[in-house]
Structures are given as structure tokens and as C-alpha cells.
Amino acid sequence: MSFGEGGVQVAEVVTKADLETFINVPWAIYRGDPYWVPPLRFERHDVLDKDKNPYFQHAEAAYFIARMDGRPVGRISAQIDQLAQIHQGPGTGHFGFLDAVDDPLVFDALFEAAENWLRERGMTRVLGPFSLSINEESGLLVEGFDEPPRVMMGHARPYYGEHVEELGYAKIQDMWAYDLNITHEFPSNVQRILDKARKQEKLTVRRMRKNDFANELKIIIDIFNDAWRDNWGFIPMTDAEIDKMGKDLKPFIKEQGCMIAEWDGVPSAFMLTVPDINQAAADLDGSLLPFGWARLAWRLLVKSPTRCRVPLMGVRQQFQGSLAGASMALLMIEEIRRATVKEVGYRRAELSWILESNVPMQRILEMILCRHYKTYRMYEKTL
């Protein structure tokens, strides 16, 4: 247990009741915010449960709650991922699950607890926020507070970034989210590129075969790991994490929304969309009881949300920066756009997140008239 200044008390989560409090903190922080979407409590339990989440097969974490006069006023996590020691550098620790009232003393006390926990375990540098890993919810929202977050993307109060930076944290990377009205045809210059791509004999784009889901998922992850291996912050998913992701996503994936591009018969790029569960669950207040589960299932499986998100997309490195790679990306986007508008009922899509350093992808998205509407920031500090 540690104590901050000004009557702020910070304690580590120990009991099941503590964990419940940790999960519930955002309800107090975002009260009155029309754009916050309450997370589903059972899903947050699954992420934070050290016996269920395969992340903890290679990582450890501590969760902290800040209180004033006995009332919860903030939370933060501190975690050490052994894979991060390999891919992000020895001595790299992470923070995440940051939520707090607009009080610099609360932020100071929370980060003091997290940083002390990391130092005691030999960490010399901290990155974040990761909740819990870069393959889950990442980044602190610093632009775009006036629209609700899409599935698996975070929300924040506008004052978060200021308080974090006051504690010595500096930006290391921004990640952008793009919004696209997919009911509109793409501009004529893009249509010309698509026409040429369709005539390219070596290039074919096909839908994911959901009846062969396990093998299709292996193809997707193989492309993903190759495409992303040199990108900032990349940490490959383990087999156990891939299996869990597959089980979690399979019920919601629609074949129309997942495409694999093959070059000369070899899978070389993919794009995967998922329905915006946040849109379907926004009015459930995080609970599936007593009848929330039925409403959510109906909204997701019978009457699909009108919004979707592209959480995973990749083009093998050998094609990156080439006309073939751009053709694959544009053709997958177009095929998914047409199919999901006609067969699923999607109207808008978020493509996220895109590294601010990924200029080639930004240019492709700008060509199809995507709107950069949210920015998520990653911070770094030397301990």
C-alpha cells in the first residue's frame, strides 16, 4: 500500500471486491459524458483475470485504486511483459487502465504507485497506456473526444493528456483512427486503380472461409506477423493469445467483412472487420442481466450494427511500398465495402489504428476520402 499527497490513498487490488471496484471506477469518471460507452463488465473481468487471459502466461501485472475520503477517484495498472523485454527493449515496463478525476494529485499518486512497482522489479523505462498489451486497447485519446469510441478502442477525458505530461511523460508515437462513409463510391482516380488491379492476373481477392476458420486464422496471423514485425512497438501474439482471439471474434466475424488477397496463389494480404459492439451495447450500462444478453445477441447476430471497425490489416513486407501492395489494400477495402453495405447493412467504418509514421497507408486512406478523426498517444518516461 502507498499513500499520495493531499489525502489521496492508493492501494493495490488484492481481493475480488477490489477488482470489482477497479472495473467500476470509469462509471464515476465518465458520468455525464455522452460519448463514453460503458464496457461490458464480464469482458473486463476476462481481460483482467490472471487465470483466464493468456497474456499472463508471459507477463505479470498489478492494479491500483486511488481513493479520497474512502471514495474511488482513479485507477491504473502496471505490467511487465517478458515479450516486451525482447521486442521493445530490456527494462521496459508498461502502464494502462488509466482513469481518474481531474486532480493532479490523484494522477501523481497513481503513477507513483505504478512506477514504484515497476522499479522494484528492475524496470528502467515505462511505456503506455497498454490495457494490457499493444494487441489489445492501446494509446491515450488526445484528439476526437466528441464521438464515441468503436469496439476495442479507448475513450478519455480531455484533461488526461495534460496531467500525464505534467508527470514527465513524453509522446513517443501517435496512432490515428480514420472514419469512412462506406456507402459512397470511391473517387474516379481510385476506380482507375481498382480497374487495373482487377485485370492483374496474379492478384485475386477472396472472402474468408469461416467453415475453415482455424486454418484461415493461421494464414491471417502469419501475414500479420510478417507485415508488422518492424513496426513501432510490435509484439507478436502467442499461440494461446491467437486461439483466444479466434474464439472471441469468430461469432461476430462475417465472411463479407474479411478478405484475403493472394498474389500468384500465395496469401499475401488480409483485412478483417468486426461489427461495432460498442454501438450495440451502448445502452446496456455494462451489464447483460437480466435481459441485456438477449438484446445484445439480437443486435449483433440478427440486426447488425451500422458501424464496423477494421482492427487488423496487413500486407506482407515484400509488397509494402509497391504498386502491387497498394492494389491489394485498395481492392480488399473496396470488396469489403461493397459486400458489407449490400449484405450486412454497414454504413460507416473505422480503420484503426494507423501509426503516424505509416505514411503509405495514410495516403491510401486519404485517397478513398477517409477522415482522420481520433488520435491516440503513446507515452514514454525513464524511471
KELOPA-735339 format. One line per field, with one value per residue: residue number from 1; x, z, y of N, C-alpha, C in turn. Coordinates in steps of 0.02 Angstrom, whole numbers, plus 50000, padded with zeros to 5 digits. Layout:
BEGIN
nr NUM;...;
n.xx X;...;
n.zz Z;...;
n.yy Y;...;
ca.xx X;...;
ca.zz Z;...;
ca.yy Y;...;
c.xx X;...;
c.zz Z;...;
c.yy Y;...;
***
This chain:
BEGIN
nr 1;2;3;4;5;6;7;8;9;10;11;12;13;14;15;16;17;18;19;20;21;22;23;24;25;26;27;28;29;30;31;32;33;34;35;36;37;38;39;40;41;42;43;44;45;46;47;48;49;50;51;52;53;54;55;56;57;58;59;60;61;62;63;64;65;66;67;68;69;70;71;72;73;74;75;76;77;78;79;80;81;82;83;84;85;86;87;88;89;90;91;92;93;94;95;96;97;98;99;100;101;102;103;104;105;106;107;108;109;110;111;112;113;114;115;116;117;118;119;120;121;122;123;124;125;126;127;128;129;130;131;132;133;134;135;136;137;138;139;140;141;142;143;144;145;146;147;148;149;150;151;152;153;154;155;156;157;158;159;160;161;162;163;164;165;166;167;168;169;170;171;172;173;174;175;176;177;178;179;180;181;182;183;184;185;186;187;188;189;190;191;192;193;194;195;196;197;198;199;200;201;202;203;204;205;206;207;208;209;210;211;212;213;214;215;216;217;218;219;220;221;222;223;224;225;226;227;228;229;230;231;232;233;234;235;236;237;238;239;240;241;242;243;244;245;246;247;248;249;250;251;252;253;254;255;256;257;258;259;260;261;262;263;264;265;266;267;268;269;270;271;272;273;274;275;276;277;278;279;280;281;282;283;284;285;286;287;288;289;290;291;292;293;294;295;296;297;298;299;300;301;302;303;304;305;306;307;308;309;310;311;312;313;314;315;316;317;318;319;320;321;322;323;324;325;326;327;328;329;330;331;332;333;334;335;336;337;338;339;340;341;342;343;344;345;346;347;348;349;350;351;352;353;354;355;356;357;358;359;360;361;362;363;364;365;366;367;368;369;370;371;372;373;374;375;376;377;378;379;380;381;382;383;
n.xx 50043;50024;50041;49977;49993;49900;49788;49758;49742;49820;49798;49842;49754;49685;49586;49433;49330;49400;49444;49323;49289;49393;49361;49242;49273;49276;49140;49108;49198;49163;49035;48900;48963;48923;48979;49049;49060;48996;49095;49074;49052;49082;49171;49279;49317;49365;49478;49560;49577;49694;49704;49633;49664;49774;49881;49946;50026;50150;50175;50163;50062;50000;49863;49797;49706;49648;49595;49495;49446;49392;49323;49325;49430;49510;49612;49742;49851;50000;50120;50226;50291;50363;50388;50395;50518;50600;50559;50537;50638;50755;50708;50591;50439;50259;50112;49934;49752;49709;49616;49543;49491;49486;49615;49773;49845;49790;49824;49964;49984;49935;50023;50142;50128;50120;50242;50335;50310;50354;50490;50538;50546;50646;50630;50671;50616;50462;50317;50163;49984;49947;49822;49789;49901;49993;49922;49795;49687;49754;49850;49818;49678;49689;49641;49482;49366;49232;49153;49089;49192;49246;49230;49345;49425;49488;49424;49433;49447;49469;49569;49662;49784;49858;49884;49960;50073;50123;50183;50303;50300;50326;50276;50291;50241;50108;49945;49827;49651;49536;49387;49259;49135;49055;48956;48973;49034;49204;49324;49355;49489;49534;49451;49504;49626;49579;49515;49625;49688;49597;49616;49739;49819;49888;49837;49715;49567;49484;49344;49352;49351;49240;49201;49317;49389;49496;49613;49611;49628;49759;49827;49799;49861;49994;50023;50000;50101;50215;50195;50192;50308;50419;50367;50334;50337;50291;50234;50231;50086;50054;50028;49925;49861;49817;49727;49631;49589;49532;49423;49351;49319;49260;49115;49067;49125;49098;49091;49086;49154;49287;49432;49552;49697;49777;49931;49986;49936;49977;49939;49944;49903;49783;49623;49520;49361;49255;49094;49033;49031;49017;48920;48808;48800;48791;48685;48670;48733;48846;48805;48740;48630;48459;48409;48496;48587;48510;48463;48585;48635;48535;48552;48680;48685;48568;48506;48619;48744;48764;48887;49061;49225;49395;49506;49618;49739;49847;49990;50105;50281;50363;50286;50257;50249;50245;50166;50090;50063;49987;49880;49825;49782;49687;49595;49547;49485;49385;49310;49262;49192;49087;49023;48985;48902;48796;48757;48764;48733;48811;48863;48958;49135;49273;49445;49577;49711;49816;49984;50066;50181;50163;50157;50130;50011;49925;49912;49843;49721;49679;49659;49540;49453;49446;49423;49528;49496;49515;49646;49764;49880;50043;50147;50307;50428;50577;50628;
n.zz 50000;49961;49989;49929;49904;49985;50042;49960;49938;49888;49842;49812;49709;49784;49830;49770;49781;49776;49643;49576;49611;49547;49412;49405;49420;49304;49284;49374;49335;49204;49210;49143;49022;48858;48759;48804;48812;48910;48962;48938;49083;49108;49008;49039;49158;49107;49035;49136;49223;49291;49278;49167;49054;48922;48907;49028;49035;48996;49063;49202;49317;49408;49490;49533;49644;49672;49810;49890;50042;50062;49946;49781;49661;49552;49444;49393;49300;49313;49221;49171;49033;48970;48836;48789;48837;48746;48620;48635;48709;48842;49014;48997;49054;49072;49079;49109;49088;49134;49223;49296;49411;49381;49444;49486;49594;49613;49493;49507;49623;49579;49472;49542;49621;49521;49453;49556;49581;49461;49460;49572;49520;49431;49315;49198;49115;49057;48961;48885;48869;48887;48882;48905;48830;48678;48581;48621;48696;48661;48686;48725;48714;48634;48543;48470;48552;48540;48483;48498;48552;48447;48442;48547;48562;48653;48768;48837;48959;48914;48994;49030;48955;48980;49118;49124;49050;49131;49227;49178;49067;48895;48726;48621;48511;48398;48361;48238;48205;48078;47997;47889;47770;47705;47613;47504;47337;47283;47234;47061;47021;47105;47066;46941;46975;47040;46934;46857;46948;46957;46834;46845;46828;46921;47043;47161;47257;47395;47497;47673;47729;47831;47874;47882;47986;48082;48007;47919;48008;48049;47931;47921;48039;48013;47903;47965;48067;47987;47913;48011;48087;48093;48136;48245;48416;48401;48455;48443;48438;48547;48527;48612;48636;48509;48488;48585;48539;48419;48463;48530;48428;48323;48329;48287;48170;48000;47842;47732;47777;47791;47704;47602;47513;47374;47296;47149;47191;47323;47489;47533;47588;47701;47767;47900;47969;48105;48182;48261;48418;48524;48480;48482;48617;48692;48772;48876;48995;49035;49081;49063;49119;49174;49047;48953;48881;48783;48707;48659;48586;48486;48422;48370;48299;48228;48187;48123;48186;48117;48106;48089;48124;48072;48139;48112;47987;47853;47745;47666;47694;47580;47483;47526;47502;47367;47202;47185;47318;47361;47274;47319;47448;47420;47340;47428;47524;47445;47402;47524;47566;47469;47486;47623;47640;47556;47596;47735;47796;47845;47869;47906;47934;48041;48024;48104;48225;48146;48127;48153;48082;47974;47829;47693;47709;47760;47650;47560;47629;47630;47495;47473;47536;47676;47844;47961;48122;48257;48379;48459;48589;48628;48769;48848;48976;49070;49205;
n.yy 49940;50112;50289;50443;50621;50754;50690;50584;50414;50268;50102;49931;49815;49675;49586;49502;49592;49711;49706;49716;49846;49914;49888;49958;50094;50184;50219;50320;50419;50452;50496;50581;50605;50605;50529;50422;50246;50123;49988;49810;49723;49587;49558;49642;49581;49459;49502;49554;49449;49347;49212;49177;49256;49235;49320;49330;49222;49258;49373;49490;49583;49726;49803;49960;50065;50228;50325;50449;50510;50385;50361;50294;50367;50353;50249;50132;50026;49925;49840;49703;49635;49494;49471;49599;49637;49580;49630;49767;49814;49784;49805;49874;49928;49934;50042;50054;50053;50179;50293;50435;50565;50743;50794;50840;50786;50661;50595;50601;50521;50397;50365;50365;50250;50150;50167;50143;50009;49953;49992;49922;49798;49801;49877;50005;50094;50159;50129;50176;50213;50038;49921;49770;49746;49788;49728;49736;49854;50009;50159;50333;50432;50586;50674;50701;50686;50699;50602;50436;50297;50161;49981;49898;50008;50149;50275;50442;50575;50748;50807;50711;50691;50809;50801;50684;50720;50821;50746;50709;50626;50592;50611;50470;50406;50430;50366;50343;50356;50323;50377;50319;50344;50217;50200;50276;50286;50262;50390;50440;50426;50326;50223;50195;50138;50025;49960;49923;49839;49733;49676;49621;49475;49398;49434;49399;49416;49353;49298;49266;49098;49042;48918;48851;48903;48895;48867;48974;49079;49056;49086;49223;49274;49239;49320;49444;49447;49450;49567;49667;49659;49745;49863;50003;49963;49832;49674;49503;49396;49260;49081;49041;49162;49192;49087;49119;49245;49206;49126;49223;49315;49243;49220;49343;49381;49412;49336;49420;49529;49502;49485;49400;49427;49358;49331;49273;49151;49141;49178;49345;49464;49536;49584;49625;49646;49694;49696;49846;49825;49912;50003;49922;49891;50005;50056;49967;49982;49912;49788;49623;49572;49587;49551;49594;49517;49453;49560;49609;49499;49490;49613;49601;49480;49465;49589;49684;49801;49967;50016;49976;49908;49906;49809;49735;49725;49689;49688;49586;49608;49606;49664;49790;49965;49954;49953;49839;49802;49914;49899;49778;49816;49920;49850;49751;49833;49892;49780;49732;49844;49855;49730;49725;49836;49804;49672;49660;49781;49883;50052;50145;50144;50116;50132;50077;50048;50173;50198;50355;50366;50287;50326;50282;50203;50299;50382;50301;50288;50421;50440;50372;50451;50446;50504;50575;50560;50535;50535;50438;50429;50371;50360;50392;50366;50386;50287;
ca.xx 50000;50062;49999;49996;49986;49835;49734;49747;49767;49823;49808;49842;49698;49703;49527;49384;49293;49445;49443;49259;49295;49439;49322;49187;49296;49256;49070;49109;49239;49131;48965;48882;48996;48877;49015;49079;49022;49013;49118;49039;49090;49108;49230;49334;49340;49405;49542;49600;49584;49761;49698;49598;49694;49839;49934;49982;50074;50216;50175;50135;50031;49969;49810;49795;49647;49657;49535;49495;49392;49362;49287;49370;49435;49556;49642;49797;49885;50071;50132;50290;50282;50428;50397;50416;50590;50633;50540;50537;50699;50759;50692;50531;50376;50201;50055;49872;49689;49711;49555;49547;49460;49529;49653;49843;49869;49768;49867;50031;49983;49927;50085;50194;50119;50137;50314;50371;50302;50397;50560;50555;50556;50703;50615;50705;50580;50391;50278;50092;49950;49928;49773;49852;49957;49985;49874;49729;49672;49817;49851;49776;49643;49708;49601;49423;49326;49161;49120;49101;49244;49224;49247;49415;49461;49476;49398;49467;49429;49520;49623;49709;49849;49893;49909;50012;50133;50149;50222;50366;50291;50332;50250;50338;50209;50035;49910;49769;49590;49503;49316;49242;49067;49066;48901;48992;49083;49269;49336;49370;49560;49539;49418;49550;49674;49543;49505;49689;49700;49554;49643;49803;49807;49919;49803;49646;49543;49429;49318;49373;49310;49226;49196;49386;49410;49561;49666;49609;49658;49832;49851;49795;49912;50058;50031;50004;50167;50264;50181;50200;50365;50466;50330;50346;50303;50263;50245;50190;50040;50070;49977;49868;49825;49783;49670;49579;49562;49489;49362;49313;49296;49225;49043;49049;49155;49058;49135;49088;49197;49357;49459;49622;49723;49828;49972;50011;49912;50005;49908;49994;49874;49717;49587;49468;49318;49209;49040;49047;48995;49000;48856;48755;48798;48797;48633;48664;48768;48897;48777;48699;48574;48431;48393;48544;48619;48465;48464;48650;48639;48492;48581;48741;48678;48508;48507;48689;48758;48778;48958;49109;49295;49448;49558;49677;49751;49919;50018;50172;50333;50391;50243;50246;50279;50243;50101;50054;50038;49933;49823;49794;49747;49628;49546;49514;49440;49328;49269;49228;49144;49028;48987;48954;48847;48740;48735;48763;48700;48857;48862;49021;49190;49334;49507;49620;49744;49868;50040;50078;50239;50144;50134;50098;49942;49887;49897;49789;49658;49659;49635;49470;49417;49440;49432;49566;49450;49538;49717;49783;49952;50084;50194;50367;50464;50632;50616;
ca.zz 50000;49960;50001;49893;49941;49986;50062;49910;49960;49833;49865;49760;49708;49816;49836;49716;49789;49750;49570;49556;49617;49493;49350;49408;49426;49249;49288;49410;49298;49141;49220;49107;48957;48812;48709;48835;48806;48965;48940;48967;49142;49104;48963;49077;49204;49069;49018;49197;49261;49279;49264;49104;48998;48905;48914;49091;49028;48985;49093;49268;49322;49471;49480;49589;49651;49713;49847;49932;50091;50053;49882;49724;49617;49497;49439;49346;49303;49296;49198;49142;48983;48952;48764;48779;48850;48684;48561;48649;48745;48913;49064;48977;49087;49042;49120;49071;49125;49169;49229;49359;49413;49359;49502;49476;49650;49601;49441;49536;49669;49540;49435;49591;49639;49464;49439;49610;49570;49405;49481;49618;49480;49387;49254;49193;49066;49056;48903;48893;48902;48858;48927;48940;48783;48617;48540;48649;48694;48667;48672;48762;48669;48644;48495;48448;48611;48528;48452;48539;48527;48417;48480;48564;48563;48717;48774;48892;48969;48883;49039;49045;48924;49015;49183;49111;49028;49189;49268;49145;49011;48831;48669;48582;48448;48392;48321;48211;48186;48021;47988;47818;47749;47655;47565;47447;47291;47287;47180;46995;47016;47140;47024;46888;47005;47053;46870;46838;46995;46939;46774;46861;46831;46981;47103;47174;47325;47412;47564;47722;47733;47902;47890;47892;48024;48115;47957;47894;48060;48045;47873;47939;48088;47980;47864;48013;48099;47937;47894;48066;48130;48100;48156;48313;48471;48384;48495;48412;48481;48559;48502;48658;48625;48444;48499;48622;48495;48371;48497;48547;48369;48274;48325;48261;48104;47942;47786;47688;47807;47798;47639;47596;47446;47355;47239;47117;47230;47390;47532;47541;47624;47728;47800;47941;48003;48155;48196;48317;48477;48565;48457;48504;48690;48724;48821;48923;49056;49053;49111;49019;49159;49165;48978;48908;48836;48727;48664;48626;48535;48431;48386;48336;48256;48186;48158;48134;48192;48054;48107;48098;48132;48044;48191;48087;47915;47841;47680;47677;47686;47512;47440;47555;47463;47295;47171;47200;47387;47363;47239;47364;47502;47393;47316;47486;47553;47401;47404;47589;47566;47430;47513;47688;47632;47524;47627;47808;47816;47873;47838;47921;47956;48069;48008;48159;48223;48096;48156;48120;48038;47917;47778;47636;47724;47766;47582;47533;47661;47608;47426;47473;47573;47748;47887;48023;48171;48326;48389;48522;48600;48671;48808;48872;49030;49101;49277;
ca.yy 50000;50175;50348;50502;50684;50787;50646;50532;50349;50219;50034;49880;49768;49611;49542;49505;49655;49764;49702;49743;49919;49935;49886;50006;50163;50229;50243;50385;50468;50473;50514;50642;50609;50571;50489;50363;50184;50078;49922;49753;49704;49519;49560;49671;49529;49411;49532;49566;49386;49320;49141;49167;49292;49206;49371;49319;49167;49288;49440;49500;49649;49748;49851;50007;50109;50288;50345;50510;50502;50319;50356;50283;50426;50339;50182;50123;49961;49922;49772;49685;49584;49467;49480;49668;49641;49558;49669;49839;49831;49763;49855;49911;49913;49967;50060;50052;50060;50243;50334;50472;50631;50799;50817;50820;50745;50592;50567;50593;50464;50335;50350;50348;50180;50108;50172;50109;49937;49935;49999;49868;49737;49811;49914;50069;50134;50142;50148;50165;50158;49974;49891;49764;49741;49826;49692;49748;49925;50045;50230;50380;50478;50656;50713;50665;50669;50715;50545;50377;50251;50098;49922;49886;50072;50181;50343;50477;50644;50790;50828;50657;50702;50863;50777;50635;50756;50857;50698;50693;50581;50625;50573;50430;50387;50439;50317;50378;50320;50354;50361;50317;50330;50165;50198;50317;50258;50294;50438;50411;50406;50262;50174;50176;50092;49963;49927;49891;49785;49677;49645;49591;49403;49368;49457;49379;49431;49308;49303;49216;49038;49034;48847;48828;48961;48886;48874;49043;49122;49046;49125;49294;49291;49234;49383;49499;49448;49471;49637;49714;49642;49801;49923;50026;49931;49767;49614;49451;49360;49190;49035;49043;49225;49185;49044;49156;49296;49171;49107;49284;49350;49202;49230;49408;49392;49396;49322;49478;49580;49479;49467;49380;49438;49310;49351;49212;49095;49141;49230;49399;49521;49522;49639;49596;49694;49667;49744;49889;49801;49971;50030;49877;49883;50071;50070;49911;50002;49863;49727;49581;49547;49520;49534;49627;49468;49440;49619;49613;49446;49508;49670;49581;49421;49469;49656;49705;49873;50001;50035;49921;49930;49864;49806;49700;49728;49684;49669;49559;49659;49607;49705;49856;50019;49939;49960;49777;49807;49963;49870;49729;49852;49954;49802;49722;49883;49901;49720;49731;49900;49838;49672;49737;49883;49769;49610;49664;49843;49932;50118;50180;50100;50145;50097;50097;50112;50182;50236;50419;50357;50244;50373;50249;50184;50360;50407;50258;50306;50488;50432;50348;50502;50434;50563;50564;50592;50525;50523;50404;50443;50329;50400;50359;50401;50349;50279;
c.xx 50044;50014;50024;49987;49913;49777;49717;49780;49764;49838;49804;49780;49721;49644;49483;49343;49335;49442;49378;49259;49338;49400;49270;49209;49272;49185;49066;49145;49201;49058;48950;48916;48953;48913;49050;49032;49041;49036;49076;49081;49119;49170;49290;49361;49385;49474;49588;49613;49650;49761;49667;49633;49763;49897;49977;50025;50145;50220;50148;50109;50006;49918;49804;49732;49664;49591;49548;49434;49354;49327;49336;49369;49483;49582;49699;49823;49959;50084;50201;50279;50351;50440;50417;50490;50630;50621;50541;50597;50698;50743;50629;50470;50320;50152;49993;49812;49687;49644;49558;49509;49510;49564;49725;49870;49849;49811;49937;50034;49977;49992;50142;50189;50140;50212;50355;50368;50349;50471;50581;50569;50607;50689;50647;50670;50507;50358;50204;50050;49938;49880;49750;49912;49943;49935;49803;49714;49735;49808;49801;49744;49662;49672;49541;49379;49251;49125;49136;49155;49212;49250;49323;49458;49441;49446;49436;49434;49485;49578;49675;49779;49890;49923;49965;50077;50164;50193;50285;50361;50292;50304;50305;50308;50135;50007;49843;49712;49556;49431;49301;49168;49071;49007;48919;49042;49149;49280;49360;49443;49571;49506;49463;49602;49642;49531;49568;49704;49659;49579;49710;49792;49835;49880;49731;49629;49482;49405;49349;49325;49297;49219;49264;49423;49481;49618;49669;49641;49734;49862;49853;49850;49982;50073;50041;50074;50221;50257;50202;50266;50415;50431;50344;50304;50279;50283;50201;50144;50063;50015;49915;49827;49787;49721;49613;49547;49514;49422;49318;49282;49252;49150;49022;49076;49106;49104;49141;49137;49268;49381;49533;49642;49779;49865;50005;49994;49936;49970;49959;49968;49805;49688;49528;49427;49275;49154;49057;49003;48976;48934;48798;48746;48794;48746;48624;48698;48816;48871;48735;48639;48524;48421;48442;48576;48576;48464;48529;48655;48596;48523;48642;48730;48618;48506;48575;48694;48773;48851;49001;49178;49341;49504;49623;49680;49826;49935;50089;50226;50360;50350;50233;50283;50277;50172;50058;50024;49981;49870;49787;49752;49683;49574;49510;49465;49377;49282;49230;49175;49080;48987;48952;48898;48785;48712;48729;48726;48745;48852;48927;49071;49245;49393;49558;49654;49800;49923;50049;50137;50224;50114;50102;50025;49898;49866;49841;49722;49633;49632;49561;49426;49401;49453;49470;49528;49468;49613;49728;49858;49983;50137;50252;50398;50520;50621;50681;
c.zz 50000;49968;49960;49937;49942;50002;50011;49934;49901;49861;49807;49766;49735;49813;49774;49720;49763;49673;49543;49558;49561;49427;49348;49410;49368;49253;49324;49369;49238;49148;49185;49040;48907;48762;48739;48828;48864;48940;48971;49024;49137;49060;48998;49128;49168;49052;49079;49237;49242;49266;49196;49044;48983;48905;48975;49090;49016;49017;49164;49273;49392;49454;49542;49585;49695;49746;49882;49977;50081;49987;49825;49677;49559;49499;49389;49353;49288;49276;49167;49097;48962;48877;48748;48792;48788;48628;48573;48689;48817;48960;49048;49014;49055;49096;49076;49116;49166;49165;49295;49353;49395;49419;49493;49533;49641;49548;49469;49581;49631;49505;49483;49610;49583;49451;49493;49600;49514;49424;49526;49581;49424;49323;49255;49145;49067;48994;48918;48864;48858;48907;48900;48893;48721;48570;48569;48644;48707;48653;48714;48713;48685;48595;48474;48505;48598;48487;48493;48510;48496;48459;48487;48559;48626;48711;48831;48901;48940;48928;49051;49019;48960;49080;49174;49092;49085;49233;49233;49087;48945;48776;48635;48515;48452;48347;48301;48196;48130;48017;47913;47810;47691;47606;47502;47403;47298;47227;47116;46989;47051;47099;46968;46914;47017;46988;46847;46884;46977;46877;46785;46873;46894;47045;47106;47246;47338;47483;47609;47722;47807;47922;47896;47934;48054;48066;47929;47944;48060;47988;47890;47987;48058;47939;47912;48044;48050;47921;47948;48104;48140;48122;48229;48362;48460;48433;48465;48462;48488;48531;48547;48648;48559;48451;48534;48578;48445;48402;48511;48485;48323;48272;48289;48191;48049;47882;47738;47713;47818;47731;47644;47523;47432;47293;47210;47159;47302;47431;47551;47577;47650;47758;47836;47974;48054;48167;48258;48377;48522;48545;48482;48579;48727;48780;48873;48990;49082;49078;49060;49056;49172;49092;48928;48859;48774;48679;48625;48571;48475;48389;48346;48284;48210;48150;48173;48146;48124;48050;48116;48107;48099;48096;48167;48011;47905;47770;47691;47658;47615;47465;47466;47515;47389;47268;47184;47270;47393;47329;47282;47416;47476;47371;47374;47517;47511;47402;47469;47591;47530;47463;47578;47686;47605;47565;47703;47832;47850;47833;47850;47947;47987;48049;48059;48189;48171;48128;48117;48072;47977;47861;47718;47649;47731;47697;47550;47563;47641;47536;47424;47518;47645;47786;47950;48079;48244;48326;48458;48530;48646;48704;48833;48929;49055;49176;49316;
c.yy 50062;50233;50406;50564;50706;50741;50592;50467;50301;50151;49985;49836;49701;49563;49548;49570;49713;49765;49730;49819;49947;49939;49941;50080;50207;50255;50310;50438;50496;50491;50581;50649;50570;50524;50428;50303;50138;50011;49867;49725;49633;49516;49590;49620;49479;49438;49536;49502;49353;49245;49127;49198;49263;49255;49356;49257;49194;49358;49438;49571;49662;49802;49895;50051;50168;50306;50411;50505;50437;50308;50345;50343;50414;50269;50182;50051;49971;49850;49764;49625;49558;49472;49551;49677;49622;49608;49744;49861;49809;49820;49895;49885;49952;49991;50058;50063;50125;50279;50370;50538;50685;50830;50794;50777;50672;50559;50554;50531;50398;50316;50334;50275;50134;50108;50137;50033;49913;49939;49941;49803;49748;49848;49983;50117;50112;50170;50138;50221;50097;49941;49822;49765;49782;49792;49696;49823;49964;50119;50270;50429;50550;50702;50670;50642;50672;50662;50483;50333;50190;50040;49914;49950;50109;50251;50376;50545;50688;50808;50773;50672;50754;50838;50726;50670;50796;50812;50675;50644;50620;50580;50534;50410;50404;50386;50347;50331;50359;50331;50365;50303;50280;50158;50237;50279;50296;50340;50404;50389;50339;50207;50150;50126;50024;49925;49891;49832;49723;49641;49611;49516;49371;49383;49432;49398;49387;49321;49250;49158;49022;48961;48814;48880;48953;48896;48944;49091;49115;49085;49199;49314;49287;49297;49442;49504;49470;49545;49686;49708;49699;49866;49940;49986;49860;49712;49559;49418;49287;49146;49037;49107;49223;49142;49080;49209;49264;49153;49168;49315;49309;49213;49294;49422;49370;49387;49381;49531;49558;49453;49447;49390;49389;49337;49288;49150;49093;49196;49283;49460;49501;49585;49608;49651;49657;49719;49785;49869;49860;50001;49988;49876;49949;50083;50015;49926;49949;49797;49689;49552;49603;49501;49565;49579;49456;49500;49624;49561;49464;49563;49650;49527;49424;49536;49687;49780;49903;50024;49973;49952;49880;49861;49774;49705;49723;49663;49645;49610;49663;49650;49776;49910;50009;49949;49898;49779;49855;49936;49819;49765;49884;49905;49767;49770;49890;49840;49715;49786;49880;49782;49688;49788;49847;49712;49613;49726;49893;49998;50157;50129;50142;50101;50121;50036;50113;50224;50301;50415;50315;50287;50337;50229;50246;50387;50366;50278;50375;50485;50412;50392;50484;50499;50544;50600;50579;50512;50493;50409;50392;50371;50357;50400;50356;50346;50290;
***
